[in-house]
Amino acid sequence: MPSAELRAKDSCPHCGRPVGLSRWTLLPSRDNKRILTCKACGGHFDLSNACKMASMLGGMVGMAVAVAFPFGWIIRAGHGSKLFLILGAIVVACGFCVASMTLASLALSLEARP
C-alpha cells in the first residue's frame, strides 16, 4: 500500500487505489450515515467532514454569486416573465452545484468507515 504522502486525493483509505468517486457524490448530503464502497476492493469509506463542509460552503457562495449577478440580469432581460424566472432558478441551481463540487474536489479527503 502506498504511503499517505504519495496517495491521490481520491484513493481508497483501505487499498490505496482510486475509488471511482463520481462528481455527484461531492454535492452536500443530509445523509450522515452514508457509506460509499470502493470499486477496487469493496472497502467502505465516506468524505471527510472538512470536505463536506467545503462542499456546503462552496454551494452557498456559488448560489450567492448566481443570485447577485446572472439571476438579476436574466429577470431584467425577461421583464419578470415566468419563463425567465424558471431560467433564473436553473442558473442559480447550476451555480450552487458547480461551486459546491469544485470546492469539495479541492478539499477532497476520504475516511475509512467500518
ZIMO-V868411 format. One line per field, one symbol per residue. ss: DSSP state (2 for helix, 1 for strand, 0 for the rest). psi: psi as a letter, one per 30 degrees, with the letter a starting at -180 (. if undefined). burial: # if it has 16 or more other C-alpha atoms within 10 Angstrom, else .. A space follows every 10 residues. Layout:
# ZIMO-V868411
ss=???
psi=???
burial=???
This chain:
# ZIMO-V868411
ss=0000000000 1000000100 0022220000 0000011000 0001111022 2222222222 2222222222 2222222000 0222222222 2222222222 2222220001 1100
psi=klleffkleg kkfefflkfh klefffkkkf jfgkklkkfe fglkllklee eeeeeeeeee eeeeeeeede eeeeeeeghg leefeeeeee eeeeeeeeee eeeefegkkk kkk.
burial=........## ####.####. .....###.. .....###.. ..#####... ########## .##.###... #..##..... ...##.###. ########## #####.#### .##.
